[in-house]
Amino acid sequence: MLYFKINLRAEGLALENIHGKIGNRVKDARKKRYMTQEELGEIAGITSNYISLIENGKKKASIETLQKISTALNIPLSRFFSAETTKTKGGEAGYDKKIYSAVRSLGKKEQNLIMDIITKMKKYRKK
């Protein structure tokens, strides 16, 4: 179980509407990755209906659920709580879209192979 203390006011999230703001950040992160709610739900192990309820601020997601979502989106959990949003530089968003579209058109076997390559590249880069 994850336990941590966070000062929500200092991070820019007033308690009155925290669930709506977190939901908006989940939606923004999902859309930046050109994912549907169904795709995110499948990867995170959560129903698409529950993702919709979280994104619309109608359900209070637990830290564990937000961790599953952040892992599926490949972003830090703290992104849902921070006051600033990360902006992509000019061409990066277009390049990300091209990569996503190319990988999405492949079969699962090819997608897994690409993930293996990326994982190995990341390990190599850390050395």
C-alpha positions in Angstrom: 0.0 0.0 0.0 1.2 3.5 -0.8 1.4 6.1 2.0 2.6 9.6 1.6 1.7 13.1 2.9 0.9 15.8 0.4 0.1 19.4 0.9 -2.7 19.8 -1.6 -3.1 23.6 -1.2 0.6 24.1 -1.7 0.4 22.0 -4.8 -2.4 24.1 -6.3 -5.4 21.8 -5.6 -8.1 23.4 -3.4 -9.9 20.7 -1.5 -13.3 21.8 -2.7 -12.9 20.4 -6.2 -9.9 18.2 -6.0 -11.6 15.1 -7.6 -12.7 17.1 -10.6 -9.2 18.6 -11.1 -7.5 15.2 -10.7 -10.1 13.8 -13.2 -9.2 16.5 -15.7 -5.5 15.7 -15.3 -6.2 12.0 -15.9 -8.2 12.9 -19.0 -5.6 15.3 -20.3 -2.8 12.7 -19.8 -4.8 10.0 -21.5 -5.7 12.2 -24.5 -2.1 13.4 -24.9 -1.3 9.7 -25.4 -4.1 9.3 -27.9 -5.7 6.6 -25.8 -9.4 5.9 -25.4 -10.9 5.2 -22.0 -11.3 1.6 -23.0 -7.5 1.3 -23.9 -6.5 3.0 -20.6 -8.9 0.8 -18.6 -7.6 -2.4 -20.3 -4.0 -1.5 -19.5 -4.7 -0.3 -16.0 -7.1 -3.1 -15.1 -10.0 -0.8 -14.5 -13.3 -0.6 -16.4 -13.7 2.2 -18.9 -16.9 3.3 -17.1 -14.9 3.8 -13.9 -12.3 5.8 -15.9 -15.1 8.0 -17.2 -16.5 8.6 -13.7 -13.0 9.5 -12.4 -12.3 11.9 -15.4 -15.7 13.6 -14.8 -15.1 14.0 -11.0 -18.0 11.8 -10.2 -15.9 9.1 -8.4 -13.1 9.5 -5.9 -10.2 7.4 -7.1 -8.0 5.8 -4.4 -4.3 6.3 -4.5 -3.9 2.7 -5.6 -6.3 3.3 -8.5 -4.4 6.5 -9.5 -1.2 4.6 -9.3 -2.5 2.0 -11.7 -3.6 4.8 -14.1 -0.3 6.6 -13.8 1.6 3.4 -14.5 -0.6 2.7 -17.6 0.0 6.3 -18.8 3.7 6.0 -18.0 3.7 9.2 -15.9 4.5 9.8 -12.3 1.7 9.6 -9.8 2.6 13.1 -8.6 1.5 14.6 -12.0 -2.2 14.3 -10.9 -1.4 16.4 -7.8 1.0 19.0 -9.1 0.0 22.6 -9.8 1.9 22.8 -13.1 1.1 20.9 -16.2 3.9 19.7 -18.4 3.9 21.3 -21.8 5.5 19.6 -24.8 7.9 21.5 -27.0 6.8 22.4 -30.5 7.5 19.3 -32.5 7.5 16.7 -29.8 3.7 16.3 -29.7 3.5 15.7 -33.4 6.4 13.2 -33.2 4.8 11.4 -30.3 1.6 11.1 -32.3 3.5 9.6 -35.3 5.1 7.0 -33.0 1.9 6.2 -31.3 0.0 5.8 -34.6 2.8 3.6 -36.0 2.9 1.3 -32.9 -0.9 1.2 -32.6 -1.2 -0.2 -36.1 1.0 -3.2 -35.3 0.0 -6.5 -33.8 0.5 -7.4 -30.1 3.6 -9.4 -30.9 5.3 -6.5 -32.7 4.2 -4.1 -29.9 5.7 -6.4 -27.3 8.9 -6.5 -29.3 9.1 -2.7 -29.5 8.5 -2.5 -25.7 11.4 -4.9 -25.2 13.6 -2.7 -27.4 12.6 0.4 -25.5 13.3 -1.3 -22.2 16.7 -2.4 -23.3 17.5 1.1 -24.6 16.5 2.7 -21.3 18.7 0.2 -19.4 21.6 0.9 -21.7 21.2 4.7 -21.4 21.3 4.5 -17.6 24.8 2.8 -17.6 
